[in-house]
């Protein structure tokens, strides 16, 4: 959730300084932060799972300070595994995926581009996420002549 102005770096303090008027001059904006927010919004807009999928929090006993959740729809291939690692150490662990369309061998790619690809193995994935970073892993089709998620199984 974004409160107005956060996408350009506005901050606030205790009431009555909780939020000043929006700076409409783009020269005053944090352009890098705005570009990051736009990228996250584009990823969300391109993913039915992130827009309206069910959510399941995973790994409540993971090492360090991590939040991992799965968003998914009933359609095969519409899923996103979101991993946020706020620890000082990498998050390296095997995680069970309670997702009926997490077929063995399905590859997952980080939509943010910072983490390496994963592959579902026996209903689980081996996570390796850098400290103070995150990843949004989504299924993808790496082959030209083979599909993990057949067209007949999709809307």
C-alpha positions as CSV (number, residue, x, y, z in Angstrom):
1,X,0.0,0.0,0.0
2,X,1.3,3.4,-0.9
3,X,0.3,6.7,0.8
4,X,0.4,9.6,-1.5
5,X,3.9,10.9,-2.1
6,X,5.7,7.8,-0.9
7,X,6.4,6.9,-4.5
8,X,8.5,10.1,-4.9
9,X,10.2,10.0,-1.5
10,X,7.9,12.1,0.6
11,X,8.3,11.5,4.3
12,X,6.3,12.7,7.3
13,X,6.4,13.0,11.0
14,X,4.1,13.0,14.0
15,X,0.8,14.8,13.6
16,X,0.4,17.6,12.4
17,X,3.5,17.0,10.2
18,X,2.3,13.6,9.1
19,X,2.1,14.7,5.4
20,X,2.8,17.9,3.7
21,X,1.3,18.9,0.3
22,X,2.3,16.9,-2.7
23,X,5.4,18.3,-4.5
24,X,4.2,18.4,-8.1
25,X,7.6,19.6,-9.4
26,X,9.4,16.5,-10.7
27,X,12.7,18.1,-9.9
28,X,11.9,17.5,-6.2
29,X,11.2,13.8,-6.6
30,X,13.4,10.8,-5.8
31,X,13.5,9.5,-9.4
32,X,15.2,6.2,-8.5
33,X,12.5,5.4,-5.9
34,X,9.7,6.4,-8.4
35,X,11.2,4.1,-11.1
36,X,11.4,1.2,-8.5
37,X,7.7,1.7,-7.6
38,X,6.7,1.8,-11.2
39,X,8.6,-1.4,-11.8
40,X,6.8,-3.1,-8.9
41,X,3.5,-1.8,-10.2
42,X,4.2,-3.2,-13.7
43,X,5.1,-6.6,-12.2
44,X,1.8,-6.6,-10.3
45,X,-0.3,-5.5,-13.3
46,X,1.2,-8.3,-15.4
47,X,0.4,-11.0,-12.8
48,X,-3.2,-12.2,-12.2
49,X,-1.9,-14.0,-9.1
50,X,-0.5,-10.7,-7.6
51,X,-3.6,-8.8,-8.6
52,X,-6.4,-11.0,-7.2
53,X,-5.0,-14.4,-6.2
54,X,-5.3,-16.1,-2.9
55,X,-2.5,-15.6,-0.4
56,X,-0.8,-18.2,1.7
57,X,2.0,-17.1,4.1
58,X,4.8,-19.7,4.1
59,X,7.8,-20.4,6.2
60,X,6.8,-19.0,9.6
61,X,9.8,-20.7,11.1
62,X,12.4,-19.6,8.5
63,X,15.8,-18.5,9.8
64,X,16.5,-14.8,10.1
65,X,14.0,-12.1,9.4
66,X,12.2,-13.3,6.3
67,X,8.7,-13.0,5.0
68,X,7.6,-15.5,2.3
69,X,4.2,-15.8,0.8
70,X,2.5,-17.4,-2.2
71,X,-0.1,-15.7,-4.3
72,X,-2.0,-18.0,-6.7
73,X,-5.2,-18.4,-8.7
74,X,-7.0,-21.6,-9.7
75,X,-5.5,-21.4,-13.2
76,X,-2.3,-23.4,-13.8
77,X,0.8,-21.2,-14.0
78,X,-0.8,-18.2,-12.3
79,X,1.3,-18.0,-9.2
80,X,3.9,-15.8,-7.6
81,X,6.3,-16.7,-4.7
82,X,7.3,-13.5,-2.9
83,X,10.4,-13.7,-0.7
84,X,11.5,-10.8,1.4
85,X,14.8,-11.3,3.3
86,X,15.6,-8.5,5.8
87,X,18.3,-10.5,7.5
88,X,22.0,-9.8,7.5
89,X,22.6,-13.2,6.0
90,X,21.4,-14.9,2.8
91,X,18.2,-16.9,3.1
92,X,19.2,-20.4,2.0
93,X,16.5,-23.0,2.8
94,X,14.3,-25.6,1.2
95,X,10.6,-24.5,1.3
96,X,7.6,-26.6,0.7
97,X,5.2,-25.1,-1.9
98,X,1.6,-26.0,-1.1
99,X,0.4,-25.3,-4.6
100,X,-1.4,-27.9,-6.7
101,X,0.1,-26.6,-10.0
102,X,3.7,-26.6,-8.7
103,X,4.5,-29.5,-11.0
104,X,7.9,-31.1,-10.7
105,X,10.5,-29.4,-12.9
106,X,8.5,-26.1,-13.3
107,X,11.1,-23.3,-13.5
108,X,10.5,-20.1,-11.6
109,X,12.2,-16.8,-12.5
110,X,12.6,-13.7,-10.3
111,X,10.6,-10.9,-11.9
112,X,12.9,-8.4,-10.1
113,X,15.9,-10.0,-11.7
114,X,18.1,-10.1,-8.6
115,X,17.9,-13.8,-7.7
116,X,18.7,-16.8,-9.8
117,X,16.1,-19.1,-11.3
118,X,14.5,-21.8,-9.2
119,X,13.0,-25.2,-10.2
120,X,10.2,-26.9,-8.4
121,X,11.5,-30.3,-7.1
122,X,9.1,-32.7,-5.3
123,X,6.8,-29.9,-4.4
124,X,9.5,-27.6,-3.0
125,X,12.0,-25.0,-4.0
126,X,15.6,-24.3,-2.7
127,X,15.7,-20.6,-1.9
128,X,18.9,-18.6,-2.1
129,X,18.0,-14.9,-1.6
130,X,20.6,-12.3,-0.7
131,X,20.5,-10.3,2.5
132,X,18.3,-7.2,2.6
133,X,16.7,-8.0,-0.7
134,X,13.6,-9.7,-2.2
135,X,12.4,-11.7,-5.1
136,X,9.1,-12.4,-6.9
137,X,9.4,-15.8,-8.4
138,X,6.9,-16.6,-11.2
139,X,6.6,-19.7,-13.4
140,X,7.9,-19.3,-16.9
141,X,8.1,-21.4,-20.1
142,X,11.7,-21.8,-21.1
143,X,11.2,-24.1,-24.1
144,X,9.9,-23.3,-27.6
145,X,8.3,-26.7,-28.2
146,X,7.1,-27.7,-24.8
147,X,4.7,-26.1,-22.3
148,X,4.4,-26.8,-18.6
149,X,1.0,-25.2,-18.6
150,X,-1.0,-26.3,-21.7
151,X,-3.4,-23.8,-23.3
152,X,-6.4,-26.1,-22.7
153,X,-5.7,-25.7,-18.9
154,X,-5.8,-21.9,-19.1
155,X,-8.7,-19.5,-19.4
